[in-house]
């Protein structure tokens, strides 16, 4: 593992300059530069301080996932159906509920709806790929047609429904996972 390169990459992801990182850690800019270029090694205490500023810890930092999977086939997807509410959910990523976002495809039969959810932290995004739907948030209702999208922060009870005469399909992404 190239510790200096990984610290540099994480610093850049956090949009910090070497000087900003150094100031937050009470170190010199020169030390951060030498560290990122593998010209010096930090003490464990210093490394812990740096990683805390970068939003991680020793365990996560050294836990390299070399074989992280980035593409998935139809065989990886899982589907479930609710006949009463007339919808089908297809999870596009296996175990996505463990991630920060959860993408699904929801298919609503005519007259179907997804179950009503209570307010929660996070964000929700959807893109209608077939038919049209209504997005219900509290006492407001918005129609979203094929080729259109929706986005909201779920601060009130919410659900989607299909009041049309044809099947509707929506790519729906939530963060944090809730399906």
C-alpha positions in Angstrom: 0.0 0.0 0.0 1.2 3.5 -0.9 0.3 5.4 2.3 1.4 8.8 0.9 -0.6 8.4 -2.3 -3.7 7.3 -0.5 -3.5 10.2 1.9 -3.1 12.6 -1.0 -6.0 11.1 -2.8 -8.2 11.4 0.3 -7.1 15.0 0.9 -8.0 15.9 -2.7 -11.4 14.2 -2.4 -12.0 16.4 0.7 -11.0 19.4 -1.4 -8.2 20.4 1.1 -4.9 21.9 0.2 -1.7 20.5 1.9 -1.6 23.7 4.0 -5.3 23.3 5.1 -4.7 19.7 6.1 -1.4 20.6 7.9 -3.1 23.4 9.8 -6.0 21.2 10.9 -3.5 18.6 12.1 -1.1 21.1 13.7 1.6 20.0 11.3 3.7 21.8 8.7 2.8 21.9 5.0 6.3 20.5 4.3 5.6 17.4 6.5 2.3 16.7 4.6 4.2 17.2 1.3 7.0 14.8 2.4 4.4 12.3 3.6 2.4 12.3 0.4 5.7 11.8 -1.6 6.7 8.9 0.7 9.8 10.8 1.9 8.8 10.5 5.6 6.5 8.3 7.7 4.1 9.5 10.4 3.9 8.2 13.9 0.8 6.2 14.6 -0.6 9.2 16.7 0.0 11.6 13.8 -1.5 9.2 11.3 -4.6 8.9 13.5 -4.9 12.7 13.6 -4.6 13.0 9.8 -7.1 10.2 9.1 -9.6 11.8 11.5 -9.4 15.1 9.6 -9.9 13.0 6.4 -13.0 11.4 7.8 -11.7 7.8 8.3 -9.8 5.7 10.8 -6.9 3.3 10.8 -9.1 0.2 10.2 -10.9 1.7 7.2 -7.7 3.2 5.9 -5.8 -0.1 5.8 -8.8 -2.2 4.8 -8.1 -2.3 1.0 -10.8 -3.9 -1.1 -8.9 -5.0 -4.2 -11.7 -6.9 -5.8 -14.5 -4.3 -5.4 -17.2 -5.2 -7.8 -18.4 -2.4 -10.1 -20.7 -4.1 -12.6 -23.6 -6.4 -12.2 -25.6 -8.7 -14.4 -29.3 -9.6 -14.5 -28.5 -12.7 -12.4 -27.3 -10.5 -9.6 -30.6 -8.6 -9.4 -33.4 -9.6 -7.0 -37.1 -9.0 -7.5 -40.0 -9.0 -5.1 -43.7 -8.4 -5.7 -46.6 -7.0 -3.6 -49.9 -8.2 -5.2 -52.1 -6.2 -2.9 -50.5 -2.8 -3.7 -49.7 -3.9 -7.3 -46.0 -3.2 -7.5 -42.8 -5.1 -8.2 -39.4 -4.0 -6.9 -36.1 -5.0 -8.6 -32.9 -4.4 -6.6 -30.3 -3.5 -9.2 -27.3 -3.9 -6.9 -26.9 -6.9 -4.6 -26.8 -6.0 -0.9 -27.3 -2.3 -1.8 -29.0 -1.7 1.5 -25.4 -1.8 3.0 -24.3 1.1 0.7 -25.0 4.8 1.0 -27.5 4.8 -1.8 -30.0 2.1 -3.0 -31.1 2.0 -6.6 -34.1 0.0 -7.6 -36.6 -0.3 -10.5 -40.2 -0.2 -9.3 -43.0 -1.3 -11.7 -46.5 -0.1 -10.8 -49.5 -1.8 -12.4 -52.5 0.5 -13.2 -54.0 1.6 -9.9 -50.9 0.4 -8.0 -48.8 2.3 -5.5 -45.7 1.9 -3.4 -46.3 1.7 0.4 -46.4 5.0 2.2 -43.2 5.9 4.0 -42.7 8.1 7.1 -40.3 11.1 7.0 -36.6 10.2 7.2 -33.1 11.5 6.7 -31.6 11.5 3.2 -32.8 12.2 -0.4 -34.9 10.4 -3.0 -34.5 10.6 -6.8 -36.5 8.9 -9.5 -36.6 8.8 -13.3 -39.8 7.5 -15.0 -38.9 5.1 -17.9 -42.4 4.1 -18.7 -45.9 5.4 -18.1 -46.5 8.2 -15.6 -46.8 8.4 -11.8 -47.9 10.7 -9.0 -45.4 11.5 -6.3 -47.3 12.1 -3.0 -45.4 14.1 -0.4 -47.5 15.1 2.6 -50.7 16.7 1.1 -49.0 17.6 -2.2 -49.2 15.5 -5.4 -47.0 15.9 -8.5 -47.4 14.1 -11.8 -44.2 12.8 -13.4 -44.3 11.4 -16.9 -42.0 9.2 -19.0 -38.7 10.9 -19.5 -39.1 13.1 -16.4 -37.6 12.9 -13.0 -38.3 13.7 -9.4 -36.1 14.6 -6.4 -37.0 15.4 -2.8 -35.9 15.3 0.8 -38.4 13.0 2.5 -39.5 15.4 5.3 -43.2 14.2 5.2 -45.0 11.0 4.6 -44.5 10.0 1.0 -45.2 7.4 -1.7 -45.7 7.1 -5.5 -48.8 5.8 -7.3 -49.9 5.0 -10.8 -53.4 6.4 -11.6 -52.9 5.7 -15.3 -54.2 2.8 -17.5 -50.7 1.5 -18.4 -47.8 0.0 -16.4 -45.3 2.6 -15.0 -41.6 1.9 -14.4 -39.4 4.1 -12.3 -35.7 4.0 -11.6 -35.6 5.1 -7.9 -32.6 5.9 -5.8 -32.7 6.6 -2.1 -30.1 7.6 0.3 -29.8 6.2 2.9 -31.3 2.8 1.7 -34.9 2.3 2.7 -36.4 -0.3 0.4 
